[in-house]
């Protein structure tokens, strides 16, 4: 299980509270750590969810596919922009 700062960007990648725990202030970390050390079932639930997501969506093939899609979108934008001139 992971507890991270920079909650706003973390939430763009993983589902906060379900797959990872985010905090906006570093002072929150000790309380979060204490909470999840005591609540083992919740800790395991979150760790399992993020592992399942990472293994399905962040494989080499999936990452490469997303990168190609983004590159294709950039190229398409460039091509259509040039053709309008």
C-alpha positions in Angstrom: 0.0 0.0 0.0 1.2 3.5 -0.8 0.6 6.8 1.0 1.7 9.7 -1.2 1.7 13.5 -1.2 0.7 15.5 -4.2 -2.8 14.3 -4.0 -4.1 16.3 -7.0 -1.8 14.6 -9.5 -2.0 11.2 -7.9 -5.7 11.2 -8.4 -5.2 11.6 -12.1 -3.5 8.2 -12.2 -5.1 6.1 -9.4 -8.4 6.3 -7.6 -7.8 8.0 -4.3 -9.0 6.1 -1.3 -9.5 2.9 -3.3 -6.1 2.3 -4.9 -3.8 4.7 -3.1 -3.9 7.1 -0.2 -3.1 10.7 -0.9 -2.5 13.6 1.3 -2.2 17.3 0.7 0.0 18.1 3.7 3.0 16.1 4.9 1.7 16.5 8.5 -1.1 14.1 7.6 1.2 11.2 7.0 1.8 10.0 10.6 -1.9 9.8 11.3 -2.5 8.0 8.1 0.3 5.5 8.8 -1.1 4.8 12.3 -4.6 4.3 10.9 -3.5 1.8 8.2 -1.2 -0.1 10.5 -4.2 -0.7 12.8 -6.7 -1.4 10.0 -5.1 -4.3 8.2 -8.1 -5.3 6.1 -8.4 -1.8 4.7 -4.7 -1.8 4.0 -4.9 -5.1 2.2 -7.9 -4.0 0.2 -6.1 -0.9 -1.1 -2.9 -2.8 -1.8 -4.8 -5.4 -3.7 -6.8 -2.9 -5.8 -3.7 -1.0 -6.9 -1.8 -4.2 -7.7 -4.7 -5.4 -9.9 -4.8 -2.0 -11.7 -1.1 -1.8 -12.2 -0.9 -5.4 -13.5 -3.8 -4.8 -16.0 -3.2 -1.2 -17.1 0.5 -0.6 -16.6 2.1 -3.5 -18.5 4.7 -2.7 -21.1 2.2 -3.4 -23.8 -0.4 -1.1 -22.4 2.0 1.7 -21.7 3.4 1.4 -25.2 -0.1 1.4 -26.7 -1.0 4.6 -24.8 2.2 6.3 -25.9 1.5 5.4 -29.5 -2.0 6.7 -29.2 -0.7 10.0 -27.8 1.9 10.3 -30.5 -0.7 9.5 -33.2 -3.0 12.2 -31.8 -0.1 14.7 -31.9 0.8 13.8 -35.4 -2.9 13.9 -36.5 -3.2 17.4 -35.0 0.0 18.5 -36.8 -1.2 17.1 -40.1 -4.7 18.6 -39.9 -3.2 21.9 -38.8 -0.9 22.0 -41.8 -3.6 21.0 -44.3 -5.7 24.0 -43.3 -3.0 26.4 -44.4 
